Amino acid sequence: MKLNTNDMKQGIIILSSLLIFSIFSVFPQMKAPQDWVGYEEVMGVKNNLRFYNFDVTLIESSAPANVFWPEDDINFKFQVVNNTQEPIDTDAKIHIIRYGTKGIPNNIWLPQMIKLDYEKIIPVHISITPNGYTNVSVSVDDIKDYGGYAIVFDLGKKGRRLGTSFAYSMKPSPVKMQYPKQSLDDLGVDFLSRVGVQSIRHGIPYISTTSPDYQKFMQDLAGEMKKYMDNNITVMLMFGEGRMASSLPLGTTRPHLDGNGHFLRTKQDLVWMPDMDDDFKKYVKELCLRFGWPKGPVTAVCLWNEPWEGMSISGWQADMIRYREIYQKMAEGVIDARKENIDVLVGGEIQILTLWINFLLMGPWIYYLYLIFCLFIIKEWKLQFYILNGIAEKSIKEELKYGIQKVGLETRMTG
């Protein structure tokens, strides 16, 4: 069935926006909070000094991941360490600062920190021997507004240091579901469950099924997957680098060569050897059978983060021909697992523009599950997936239709 004209126009608009986004975001990267515009002014601290008179470390919090709900008591314990040869004995102030962020025009990577309408000052006397430490407890009982807060220690002439930040959030009420709408990267089960996020991208290496470390790796992974399952968090596994040096050409990671055969000073290539692809397929199948939905939390798999042609930010330095070889084996592993009543979907790489280039513009080799994640839009709170594998084999199309219809999503196929 063909896409109608309005659908095609909408898709073109989205793709054009993605192209513009990619052009302007190839080189910059996201900044850490201490590098945000306004951070030093809002917190009253100084970054990157060669020496600080004291350090502050959070050692106890009354809420997991520093995310507090309305019924929670907000209590912390900090350790303040004197870095000098002299005693510290001062009437200090502990600032509780409510802050937020806002975007900067034409810069998607760098936000601006702003101070909001709450700041509480708690007086405290701090006395520390030379090179010693003391523990300080802090309680806050008057916060009413949701958002982000920072705790800053002000020791007068000795300077100011950030103690920690925390969030005051509504309490979520998660239920088990296969396809939640809100997702994040893996920021830890405690944080995800406290803010109500139920879907994550979880990076995972390829480790050979014959490796001596394989069983230990699977055992550790089983512990992680159980935590996600117990907290109603679904997982998309993102396969990346090979774990063992023996899986790599020359037995080591390596960048590209220049015209004289010398290594360039670039990122390393972490892609494994082609003769290990069948074992990778076995690995994917075993993961799906063991952790795939409904027995486990895994509902989808994908391959690599932004695998650009010949170079990327994530350790992929091979070409798209190699990418398609690995992707095919990943898809075959998933299909084999689905035959045993495991409901796992196959997605493309993370960067959607690269996905289109790979799967649509490079010829009639597209014959597998190059599906889902290709293009999605939100319309009346319902995801519509445009499955762009028009020359796929009929059996694969039927498998695809079954998987999508089971979710209750509207599908439209080209060709």
Backbone hydrogen bonds in HBPLUS format (Angstrom, degrees):
<---DONOR---> <-ACCEPTOR-->    atom                        ^
c    i                          cat <-CA-CA->   ^        H-A-AA   ^      H-
h    n   atom  resd res      DA  || num        DHA   H-A  angle D-A-AA Bond
n    s   type  num  typ     dist DA aas  dist angle  dist       angle   num
A0008-MET N   A0004-ASN O   3.02 MM   4  6.32 157.3  2.08 152.9 159.8     1
A0009-LYS N   A0005-THR O   2.90 MM   4  6.18 159.4  1.94 153.7 159.0     2
A0010-GLN N   A0006-ASN O   2.95 MM   4  6.13 160.1  1.99 146.6 152.2     3
A0011-GLY N   A0007-ASP O   2.90 MM   4  6.13 155.2  1.96 147.2 154.3     4
A0012-ILE N   A0008-MET O   2.90 MM   4  6.16 152.6  1.98 147.8 155.1     5
A0013-ILE N   A0009-LYS O   2.93 MM   4  6.22 158.0  1.98 151.0 156.5     6
A0014-ILE N   A0010-GLN O   3.03 MM   4  6.27 162.4  2.07 149.2 153.6     7
A0015-LEU N   A0011-GLY O   2.90 MM   4  6.10 161.4  1.93 148.4 153.8     8
A0016-SER N   A0012-ILE O   2.83 MM   4  5.99 153.9  1.90 148.3 155.6     9
A0017-SER N   A0013-ILE O   3.00 MM   4  6.24 157.0  2.05 147.7 153.6    10
A0018-LEU N   A0014-ILE O   2.93 MM   4  6.22 153.2  2.00 146.5 154.4    11
A0019-LEU N   A0015-LEU O   2.89 MM   4  6.12 148.1  1.99 144.9 153.5    12
A0020-ILE N   A0016-SER O   3.01 MM   4  6.30 161.7  2.04 150.5 154.4    13
A0021-PHE N   A0017-SER O   2.87 MM   4  6.09 160.3  1.91 148.2 154.3    14
A0022-SER N   A0018-LEU O   2.86 MM   4  6.07 155.9  1.92 145.9 151.8    15
A0023-ILE N   A0019-LEU O   2.98 MM   4  6.24 157.1  2.04 150.5 156.2    16
A0024-PHE N   A0020-ILE O   3.17 MM   4  6.42 159.5  2.21 152.3 156.4    17
A0025-SER N   A0022-SER O   3.23 MM   3  5.12 150.5  2.32  96.6 105.4    18
A0035-ASP N   A0032-ALA O   2.82 MM   3  5.44 156.5  1.87 122.9 131.0    19
A0036-TRP N   A0033-PRO O   2.98 MM   3  5.25 167.9  2.00 114.7 118.5    20
A0039-TYR N   A0036-TRP O   3.23 MM   3  5.53 164.3  2.26 128.5 128.0    21
A0037-VAL N   A0111-PRO O   3.29 MM  74  6.53 145.1  2.42 160.1 155.3    22
A0113-MET N   A0037-VAL O   2.75 MM  76  6.05 160.7  1.78 173.6 177.5    23
A0042-VAL N   A0038-GLY O   2.93 MM   4  6.02 167.4  1.94 158.5 161.2    24
A0043-MET N   A0039-TYR O   3.01 MM   4  6.05 170.7  2.01 156.0 159.0    25
A0044-GLY N   A0040-GLU O   2.72 MM   4  5.30 128.7  1.98 130.5 143.8    26
A0083-ASN N   A0053-ASN O   2.85 MM  30  5.20 161.7  1.88 142.2 143.7    27
A0055-ASP N   A0081-VAL O   3.04 MM  26  5.19 149.1  2.13 137.9 147.7    28
A0081-VAL N   A0055-ASP O   2.88 MM  26  5.19 162.4  1.91 149.1 155.1    29
A0057-THR N   A0079-GLN O   2.99 MM  22  5.24 154.1  2.06 141.0 149.4    30
A0079-GLN N   A0057-THR O   2.82 MM  22  5.24 159.1  1.86 150.9 157.9    31
A0059-ILE N   A0077-LYS O   2.88 MM  18  5.72 169.3  1.89 156.4 159.2    32
A0060-GLU N   A0077-LYS O   3.19 MM  17  4.89 143.8  2.33 142.3 138.0    33
A0077-LYS N   A0060-GLU O   3.00 MM  17  4.89 149.1  2.10 135.5 132.2    34
A0062-SER N   A0075-ASN O   3.06 MM  13  5.39 144.9  2.19 159.1 155.8    35
A0066-ASN N   A0063-ALA O   3.24 MM   3  5.32 154.1  2.31 129.7 125.2    36
A0067-VAL N   A0064-PRO O   3.21 MM   3  6.27 166.3  2.23 133.0 133.4    37
A0167-ALA N   A0066-ASN O   2.94 MM 101  6.36 163.7  1.97 161.3 166.8    38
A0068-PHE N   A0167-ALA O   2.81 MM  99  6.10 174.1  1.82 162.9 162.3    39
A0169-SER N   A0068-PHE O   2.78 MM 101  5.97 168.5  1.80 171.9 176.0    40
A0072-ASP N   A0069-TRP O   2.91 MM   3  5.37 164.8  1.93 124.0 129.1    41
A0140-VAL N   A0074-ILE O   3.03 MM  66  5.49 158.3  2.08 153.4 159.0    42
A0076-PHE N   A0138-VAL O   2.80 MM  62  5.14 151.4  1.88 155.8 163.4    43
A0138-VAL N   A0076-PHE O   2.91 MM  62  5.14 162.4  1.94 137.6 141.7    44
A0078-PHE N   A0136-VAL O   2.77 MM  58  5.16 168.5  1.79 151.4 154.8    45
A0136-VAL N   A0078-PHE O   2.78 MM  58  5.16 158.1  1.82 146.3 154.0    46
A0080-VAL N   A0134-THR O   2.82 MM  54  5.44 169.0  1.83 173.4 171.5    47
A0134-THR N   A0080-VAL O   2.99 MM  54  5.44 148.6  2.09 145.1 155.1    48
A0082-ASN N   A0132-GLY O   2.83 MM  50  5.41 166.0  1.85 155.8 160.6    49
A0131-ASN N   A0084-THR O   3.02 MM  47  5.68 125.9  2.32 160.5 175.6    50
A0088-ILE N   A0128-ILE O   2.86 MM  40  5.03 162.9  1.89 150.2 155.9    51
A0128-ILE N   A0088-ILE O   2.66 MM  40  5.03 156.5  1.71 149.0 156.7    52
A0090-THR N   A0126-ILE O   2.95 MM  36  5.56 161.6  1.98 156.8 160.3    53
A0126-ILE N   A0090-THR O   2.91 MM  36  5.56 167.8  1.92 172.0 170.7    54
A0092-ALA N   A0124-VAL O   2.71 MM  32  5.29 138.8  1.88 161.9 165.2    55
A0124-VAL N   A0092-ALA O   3.04 MM  32  5.29 163.1  2.07 140.4 139.7    56
A0093-LYS N   A0154-ASP O   2.95 MM  61  5.09 162.2  1.98 146.5 152.4    57
A0154-ASP N   A0093-LYS O   2.77 MM  61  5.09 160.4  1.81 168.6 171.1    58
A0094-ILE N   A0122-ILE O   2.88 MM  28  4.98 154.9  1.94 135.4 143.9    59
A0122-ILE N   A0094-ILE O   2.83 MM  28  4.98 164.5  1.85 143.0 148.3    60
A0095-HIS N   A0152-VAL O   2.80 MM  57  5.05 160.9  1.84 157.3 157.6    61
A0152-VAL N   A0095-HIS O   2.89 MM  57  5.05 161.5  1.92 146.2 152.4    62
A0096-ILE N   A0120-LYS O   2.76 MM  24  4.99 161.7  1.79 152.0 157.3    63
A0120-LYS N   A0096-ILE O   2.93 MM  24  4.99 154.8  1.99 138.7 146.0    64
A0097-ILE N   A0150-ALA O   2.86 MM  53  5.11 161.9  1.89 150.2 155.4    65
A0150-ALA N   A0097-ILE O   2.76 MM  53  5.11 150.7  1.85 141.9 152.1    66
A0098-ARG N   A0118-TYR O   3.01 MM  20  5.32 167.6  2.02 158.1 154.0    67
A0116-LEU N   A0098-ARG O   2.89 MM  18  5.44 172.0  1.89 145.8 145.5    68
A0099-TYR N   A0148-GLY O   3.05 MM  49  5.79 160.5  2.09 142.3 148.5    69
A0100-GLY N   A0114-ILE O   2.89 MM  14  5.29 155.0  1.95 151.4 156.6    70
A0114-ILE N   A0100-GLY O   2.86 MM  14  5.29 165.9  1.87 142.5 144.3    71
A0102-LYS N   A0112-GLN O   2.93 MM  10  5.35 145.1  2.05 143.5 154.7    72
A0112-GLN N   A0102-LYS O   2.88 MM  10  5.35 164.1  1.91 159.4 164.7    73
A0107-ASN N   A0104-ILE O   3.06 MM   3  5.57 141.6  2.21 149.6 144.4    74
A0132-GLY N   A0129-THR O   2.89 MM   3  4.92 152.0  1.97 134.0 128.6    75
A0147-GLY N   A0168-TYR O   2.97 MM  21  5.38 153.3  2.05 140.0 146.1    76
A0168-TYR N   A0147-GLY O   2.90 MM  21  5.38 161.3  1.94 156.2 162.4    77
A0149-TYR N   A0166-PHE O   2.82 MM  17  5.31 157.8  1.87 165.6 169.4    78
A0166-PHE N   A0149-TYR O   2.81 MM  17  5.31 154.7  1.87 146.5 152.4    79
A0151-ILE N   A0164-THR O   2.85 MM  13  5.46 162.4  1.88 166.7 164.0    80
A0163-GLY N   A0151-ILE O   2.64 MM  12  5.30 162.8  1.66 159.6 162.8    81
A0153-PHE N   A0161-ARG O   2.81 MM   8  5.32 161.7  1.85 168.1 164.3    82
A0161-ARG N   A0153-PHE O   2.93 MM   8  5.32 150.5  2.02 144.8 154.3    83
A0155-LEU N   A0159-GLY O   2.92 MM   4  5.51 166.1  1.94 168.2 165.2    84
A0158-LYS N   A0155-LEU O   3.14 MM   3  5.25 159.9  2.18 126.6 122.2    85
A0159-GLY N   A0156-GLY O   3.00 MM   3  5.60 164.1  2.02 117.1 122.4    86
A0184-LEU N   A0199-SER O   3.01 MM  15  6.57 145.7  2.13 150.4 158.2    87
A0201-ARG N   A0184-LEU O   3.07 MM  17  6.58 138.1  2.25 140.2 151.6    88
A0192-LEU N   A0188-GLY O   3.04 MM   4  6.20 176.2  2.04 162.3 163.2    89
A0193-SER N   A0189-VAL O   2.91 MM   4  5.89 169.1  1.92 154.6 157.5    90
A0194-ARG N   A0190-ASP O   3.06 MM   4  6.13 149.5  2.15 143.8 152.3    91
A0195-VAL N   A0191-PHE O   3.08 MM   4  6.34 148.3  2.19 154.8 161.7    92
A0196-GLY N   A0192-LEU O   2.98 MM   4  5.99 116.0  2.41 137.1 153.0    93
A0197-VAL N   A0192-LEU O   2.97 MM   5  5.06 140.9  2.13 149.9 150.6    94
A0234-THR N   A0198-GLN O   2.75 MM  36  5.90 168.3  1.76 137.9 133.7    95
A0200-ILE N   A0234-THR O   2.97 MM  34  6.38 148.7  2.07 146.3 154.8    96
A0236-MET N   A0200-ILE O   2.84 MM  36  6.17 153.9  1.91 159.7 168.6    97
A0202-HIS N   A0236-MET O   2.92 MM  34  6.01 170.0  1.93 151.8 154.2    98
A0238-MET N   A0202-HIS O   2.94 MM  36  5.83 168.0  1.96 136.2 137.3    99
A0204-ILE N   A0238-MET O   2.94 MM  34  5.87 157.7  1.99 150.2 145.9   100
A0240-GLY N   A0204-ILE O   2.95 MM  36  6.09 139.5  2.11 151.3 155.9   101
A0206-TYR N   A0241-GLU O   2.84 MM  35  6.08 163.2  1.87 145.9 151.7   102
A0243-ARG N   A0206-TYR O   2.69 MM  37  5.76 158.4  1.73 167.4 162.7   103
A0211-SER N   A0208-SER O   3.04 MM   3  5.21 164.9  2.06 110.1 114.2   104
A0214-TYR N   A0211-SER O   3.05 MM   3  5.17 166.8  2.07 111.8 115.6   105
A0217-PHE N   A0213-ASP O   2.90 MM   4  6.04 156.3  1.96 153.4 160.9   106
A0218-MET N   A0214-TYR O   2.91 MM   4  6.19 160.3  1.95 154.9 159.6   107
A0219-GLN N   A0215-GLN O   2.93 MM   4  6.09 151.0  2.01 143.7 152.0   108
A0220-ASP N   A0216-LYS O   2.98 MM   4  6.22 163.0  2.01 151.4 155.0   109
A0221-LEU N   A0217-PHE O   2.92 MM   4  6.13 158.4  1.97 147.8 154.6   110
A0222-ALA N   A0218-MET O   2.86 MM   4  6.00 149.4  1.95 142.4 150.4   111
A0223-GLY N   A0219-GLN O   3.28 MM   4  6.63 147.3  2.40 142.4 149.5   112
A0224-GLU N   A0220-ASP O   3.25 MM   4  6.68 151.9  2.34 145.0 152.0   113
A0225-MET N   A0221-LEU O   2.86 MM   4  6.16 168.7  1.87 161.2 163.6   114
A0226-LYS N   A0222-ALA O   2.98 MM   4  6.09 149.2  2.08 143.1 151.0   115
A0227-LYS N   A0223-GLY O   3.30 MM   4  6.55 152.0  2.39 140.0 146.2   116
A0227-LYS N   A0224-GLU O   3.09 MM   3  5.29 119.1  2.48 100.0 114.4   117
A0228-TYR N   A0224-GLU O   3.19 MM   4  6.61 156.0  2.25 151.4 157.7   118
A0229-MET N   A0225-MET O   2.93 MM   4  6.16 164.8  1.95 150.4 154.8   119
A0230-ASP N   A0226-LYS O   2.82 MM   4  5.96 162.2  1.85 152.5 157.3   120
A0231-ASN N   A0227-LYS O   3.17 MM   4  6.28 133.0  2.41 136.7 147.7   121
A0231-ASN N   A0228-TYR O   3.12 MM   3  5.20 134.3  2.33  97.7 110.3   122
A0233-ILE N   A0228-TYR O   2.86 MM   5  4.82 171.8  1.87 145.0 144.6   123
A0232-ASN N   A0229-MET O   3.19 MM   3  5.14 165.9  2.21 109.1 109.3   124
A0235-VAL N   A0297-PRO O   2.89 MM  62  5.59 158.9  1.93 131.2 131.1   125
A0299-THR N   A0235-VAL O   2.99 MM  64  6.01 153.6  2.06 149.4 156.5   126
A0237-LEU N   A0300-ALA O   2.98 MM  63  6.42 143.6  2.12 155.3 146.3   127
A0302-CYS N   A0237-LEU O   2.82 MM  65  6.28 143.2  1.96 163.1 166.0   128
A0239-PHE N   A0302-CYS O   2.99 MM  63  6.31 161.9  2.02 152.6 146.6   129
A0304-TRP N   A0239-PHE O   2.68 MM  65  5.50 154.7  1.74 155.5 164.7   130
A0242-GLY N   A0270-LEU O   3.22 MM  28  6.24 163.4  2.25 168.2 169.3   131
A0247-SER N   A0244-MET O   3.00 MM   3  5.47 155.4  2.06 110.2 118.0   132
A0248-LEU N   A0245-ALA O   3.04 MM   3  5.46 165.9  2.06 115.9 120.3   133
A0273-MET N   A0247-SER O   2.77 MM  26  5.81 141.7  1.91 161.7 173.1   134
A0251-GLY N   A0248-LEU O   2.91 MM   3  5.05 151.6  1.99 128.8 129.9   135
A0269-ASP N   A0254-ARG O   2.89 MM  15  5.41 154.1  1.96 119.4 126.3   136
A0264-LEU N   A0256-HIS O   2.85 MM   8  5.75 159.1  1.90 166.1 162.1   137
A0258-ASP N   A0262-HIS O   2.81 MM   4  5.42 148.8  1.91 144.8 154.2   138
A0261-GLY N   A0258-ASP O   3.00 MM   3  5.32 164.4  2.03 118.2 119.7   139
A0270-LEU N   A0315-GLY O   2.89 MM  45  5.41 158.4  1.93 165.0 159.4   140
A0276-MET N   A0273-MET O   3.08 MM   3  5.76 163.2  2.11 121.8 125.7   141
A0277-ASP N   A0274-PRO O   3.06 MM   3  5.44 169.5  2.08 120.2 121.4   142
A0280-PHE N   A0276-MET O   2.97 MM   4  6.29 146.3  2.09 146.9 157.5   143
A0281-LYS N   A0277-ASP O   2.93 MM   4  6.29 150.6  2.02 148.3 155.7   144
A0282-LYS N   A0278-ASP O   3.11 MM   4  6.42 154.7  2.17 141.4 147.6   145
A0283-TYR N   A0279-ASP O   2.86 MM   4  6.12 153.4  1.93 146.1 154.0   146
A0284-VAL N   A0280-PHE O   2.88 MM   4  6.19 158.5  1.93 153.9 158.3   147
A0285-LYS N   A0281-LYS O   3.02 MM   4  6.28 165.2  2.04 150.8 154.7   148
A0286-GLU N   A0282-LYS O   2.93 MM   4  6.16 164.3  1.95 152.9 157.0   149
A0287-LEU N   A0283-TYR O   3.01 MM   4  6.23 157.8  2.06 149.3 155.3   150
A0288-CYS N   A0284-VAL O   2.97 MM   4  6.22 162.0  2.00 153.1 158.0   151
A0289-LEU N   A0285-LYS O   2.85 MM   4  6.09 164.4  1.87 157.5 161.8   152
A0290-ARG N   A0286-GLU O   3.00 MM   4  6.05 150.6  2.08 142.7 150.4   153
A0291-PHE N   A0287-LEU O   2.78 MM   4  5.74 162.3  1.81 152.2 157.6   154
A0292-GLY N   A0288-CYS O   2.69 MM   4  4.38 135.7  1.89 127.3 131.9   155
A0298-VAL N   A0291-PHE O   3.00 MM   7  5.76 157.2  2.05 158.2 153.9   156
A0296-GLY N   A0292-GLY O   2.80 MM   4  4.83 152.9  1.88 120.1 124.2   157
A0293-TRP N   A0298-VAL O   2.83 MM   5  5.58 138.3  2.00 165.8 153.0   158
A0343-ASP N   A0293-TRP O   2.75 MM  50  5.29 158.3  1.79 156.1 159.9   159
A0345-LEU N   A0299-THR O   2.93 MM  46  6.17 165.2  1.95 129.3 131.5   160
A0301-VAL N   A0345-LEU O   3.02 MM  44  6.48 137.9  2.20 145.3 156.1   161
A0347-GLY N   A0301-VAL O   2.79 MM  46  5.93 159.7  1.83 168.6 174.8   162
A0308-TRP N   A0306-GLU O   3.00 MM   2  5.79 123.0  2.33 111.6  95.4   163
A0310-GLY N   A0318-ALA O   2.99 MM   8  4.98 143.1  2.13 145.6 143.8   164
A0323-TYR N   A0319-ASP O   3.15 MM   4  6.50 151.3  2.24 139.5 148.2   165
A0324-ARG N   A0320-MET O   2.97 MM   4  6.14 157.0  2.02 145.0 149.1   166
A0325-GLU N   A0321-ILE O   3.14 MM   4  6.45 149.5  2.24 143.3 151.4   167
A0326-ILE N   A0322-ARG O   3.14 MM   4  6.46 162.4  2.17 154.5 157.4   168
A0327-TYR N   A0323-TYR O   2.86 MM   4  6.03 162.5  1.89 152.0 157.9   169
A0328-GLN N   A0324-ARG O   2.97 MM   4  6.02 157.4  2.02 144.8 149.3   170
A0329-LYS N   A0325-GLU O   3.41 MM   4  6.71 157.4  2.47 141.7 146.4   171
A0330-MET N   A0326-ILE O   2.98 MM   4  6.31 153.9  2.05 151.5 159.5   172
A0331-ALA N   A0327-TYR O   2.89 MM   4  6.17 161.5  1.93 154.9 159.4   173
A0332-GLU N   A0328-GLN O   2.91 MM   4  6.17 154.8  1.98 148.2 155.3   174
A0333-GLY N   A0329-LYS O   3.01 MM   4  6.20 154.8  2.07 144.9 151.1   175
A0334-VAL N   A0330-MET O   3.10 MM   4  6.44 152.6  2.18 147.6 154.7   176
A0335-ILE N   A0331-ALA O   2.94 MM   4  6.20 163.8  1.96 153.5 157.7   177
A0336-ASP N   A0332-GLU O   2.98 MM   4  6.19 161.5  2.02 150.1 154.6   178
A0337-ALA N   A0333-GLY O   3.16 MM   4  6.38 151.2  2.25 138.9 146.5   179
A0338-ARG N   A0334-VAL O   2.85 MM   4  6.15 151.3  1.93 152.4 161.4   180
A0339-LYS N   A0335-ILE O   3.18 MM   4  6.46 136.5  2.38 143.7 153.6   181
A0340-GLU N   A0337-ALA O   2.91 MM   3  5.37 156.6  1.96 111.5 119.4   182
A0341-ASN N   A0338-ARG O   3.11 MM   3  5.17 137.4  2.30 118.2 113.0   183
A0355-LEU N   A0351-GLN O   3.19 MM   4  6.49 150.9  2.28 145.6 154.4   184
A0356-TRP N   A0352-ILE O   3.04 MM   4  6.41 154.8  2.11 151.6 156.1   185
A0357-ILE N   A0353-LEU O   3.10 MM   4  6.44 163.6  2.13 151.4 155.5   186
A0358-ASN N   A0354-THR O   2.87 MM   4  6.08 164.2  1.90 153.8 158.0   187
A0359-PHE N   A0355-LEU O   2.84 MM   4  5.89 176.5  1.84 159.5 160.7   188
A0360-LEU N   A0356-TRP O   2.87 MM   4  5.34 146.4  1.99 143.7 148.4   189
A0370-TYR N   A0368-TYR O   2.84 MM   2  5.70 140.2  2.00  98.3  90.9   190
A0371-LEU N   A0369-LEU O   2.78 MM   2  5.19 116.9  2.18 114.2  95.9   191
A0374-CYS N   A0372-ILE O   2.12 MM   2  5.34 120.1  1.44  98.9 107.0   192
A0386-TYR N   A0375-LEU O   3.47 MM  11  5.88 169.9  2.48 161.4 163.4   193
A0384-GLN N   A0377-ILE O   3.45 MM   7  6.04 161.2  2.49 160.5 165.6   194
A0379-LYS N   A0382-LYS O   3.30 MM   3  5.38 167.8  2.31 134.0 137.7   195
A0382-LYS N   A0379-LYS O   3.03 MM   3  5.38 146.0  2.15 107.5 117.3   196
A0392-ALA N   A0389-ASN O   2.86 MM   3  5.39 154.7  1.92 129.3 129.2   197
A0396-ILE N   A0393-GLU O   3.03 MM   3  5.33 121.9  2.38 103.9 118.2   198
A0397-LYS N   A0393-GLU O   3.01 MM   4  6.36 156.3  2.06 153.7 161.1   199
A0398-GLU N   A0394-LYS O   2.92 MM   4  6.22 158.4  1.97 154.7 160.0   200
A0399-GLU N   A0395-SER O   3.05 MM   4  6.25 156.0  2.10 141.0 147.6   201
A0400-LEU N   A0396-ILE O   2.86 MM   4  6.07 154.6  1.92 148.5 155.9   202
A0401-LYS N   A0397-LYS O   2.79 MM   4  6.05 165.0  1.81 156.2 159.5   203
A0402-TYR N   A0398-GLU O   2.97 MM   4  6.12 159.6  2.02 146.8 152.3   204
A0403-GLY N   A0399-GLU O   3.09 MM   4  6.36 159.2  2.14 145.8 150.8   205
A0404-ILE N   A0400-LEU O   3.04 MM   4  6.30 163.1  2.07 157.3 161.2   206
A0405-GLN N   A0401-LYS O   2.85 MM   4  5.85 168.6  1.86 154.8 158.7   207
A0406-LYS N   A0402-TYR O   3.06 MM   4  6.01 147.0  2.17 140.7 149.0   208
A0407-VAL N   A0404-ILE O   2.99 MM   3  5.23 129.9  2.25 101.7 114.8   209
A0408-GLY N   A0404-ILE O   3.20 MM   4  6.55 127.9  2.49 137.8 152.0   210
A0409-LEU N   A0404-ILE O   3.42 MM   5  5.90 172.2  2.43 146.6 145.0   211
A0408-GLY N   A0405-GLN O   2.99 MM   3  4.89 134.4  2.21  92.9 106.4   212
